[in-house]
Amino acid sequence: MDRKFDQLLEKHNLKKTTPRYSVLGILSSREMATSQPDLEEVLGKEIDRVTLYRILKTFEEKGIIHKIIDLNGTANYALCQSECKEHEHHDEHLHFNCTVCGKLFCLNGTHLPPINLPAGFKAKSVSLIVSGVCDKCSTADD
């Protein structure tokens, strides 16, 4: 995994630091998007809040992660697809926010239909969030 992170940081001309490796490790190990407060909790005192904020901001600008705002208005982060570049995200996929457990999932395999905008309009990003009950929470009710 470290080699993958090495290549990712090199590709984006970023220094290889322990805090960056830690954030990448957490985000890559999860099946859902993760909020900054959740990252702070997992990291403990390993990384201070300002450093974490800077890492997330840099990673988002470089096209390493993308931000999704959940139903509570909290920013969550997930790794981008390999097509993303600096200031050019290609994460036009569906996001699913479970109303029971609160988890936010990237549904990369779900394709969005083309969006026809009026003449003169240009989309910079597309965000679509579906809310409902995830597979784990729906089976818990059975």
N, C-alpha and C positions, 0 to 999 in steps of 0.2 A: 504494500500500500504506500509506503514512503516513496518509492520510485515514482508511482503515479502522481503523488503530490509534488515531488521534485519537478517532474515534467510540466505540471500545471503551473507552478510558480515561475519556472523558467520561461515558459511560453508567454507569460504576461509580464516578464521583466520585474518580478517581485523577489525581494530577499527571502531566503529560506529561514524563517524564525520559528521557534518552538510555539509561540502563541498562534501563528498562522496554521501550523501543522495540527494543533489541538482543535481549532475551529473546523478545519477541513475534515478531521477525523470524526468529530461529532456529527456534522452534517451528512457525511457519506455513510454513516452507520445507521441512520434513521430512515424509516420508510415514509416519514411525513415531514412537513416543514416545521421549523423550530423557531420559537420567538427568542428575542434577545434576553428577556428575563429567564427563560428556560436554559439558555446557553450560560448565563451568569451562574445559575444554580449548579449546573453540571461542572463548570470550570472551577467553582469555589474561588479561592484567593489566587489561583494560578494566573489569571489575567484580570486587570482592573477594568472597570466599566468604560473608561475613556479609550483604552487600547482596544477593547472588544468593539466598540462603536467604530473606531477607525478601520479596523480589519473588515468589518461588515461593509462599510461604505466603500472601501477600496475594492473588495471582492465584487461588489455589485457594479461599480463603475467599470471594472475590467471584464465583466461578463462571466465571472466564475459562479456567482450565485444570483438568484432573483428574489425579489421581495413580493410577498403576497399579504394583503391586509385581510385579517380574519373578520368574523362577524362582530367581534368586540372592538374592532378598530386597532388591533395590535398587529404590528409588523412581524411577519414570519419569514424565514429564509430557507431556501432549498438550493441545492446545486443545480446549475444550468446544464442544458444539453450541450454537447460539444460544438454545435453550430453557433453558439453565442460568442460575440467578440466585444472588444472594448466599446462601450457606448452603443452597442448594437445587439440587443437581446432578441432571441428567437424562441421565447418560451410561451408561444401562443397555444397553450393547452388548457384543458379544463382543470379547475381546482375544486376539491370537495371538502366542505367544512362540516364535520359531524356535530349535530346539535346536542348530543348526549355526552360524548367524551371530550369534545372541543378540538380534536385533532384536525389538522388541515393537510390534505393529501394532494400531491400532484398526480393527475391522471394523464401521464404522457402518451399513452396509447389511444386516447380519445381525441379524435380530430374535430376541430371546430369548422363549421361551414364558413365559406367566404363571407365577409362582411362588406356590403355595398354601401359606401359612404356617398353623401351628396357631392356634387362637383365642387372642387376646391378644398375639400377636407382631406387631410392626410393623417393616418393613424401612426402614432409613435410606439404604442404598445396596446395590447389587448389583454384584458383580465376578465375572466368569467369564473364565478364561484357559484357552485351549487351547494345548497345546504340540505341536510337530511340526516339519516342515520347510517353510519358505516357498517360494514359487514360484521365486525366483531360485536358492536353494540346491538345490532339487529338479532344476532344469534343468542345474545344474552337474555333477550326477552322470551325466547322459546322455551 
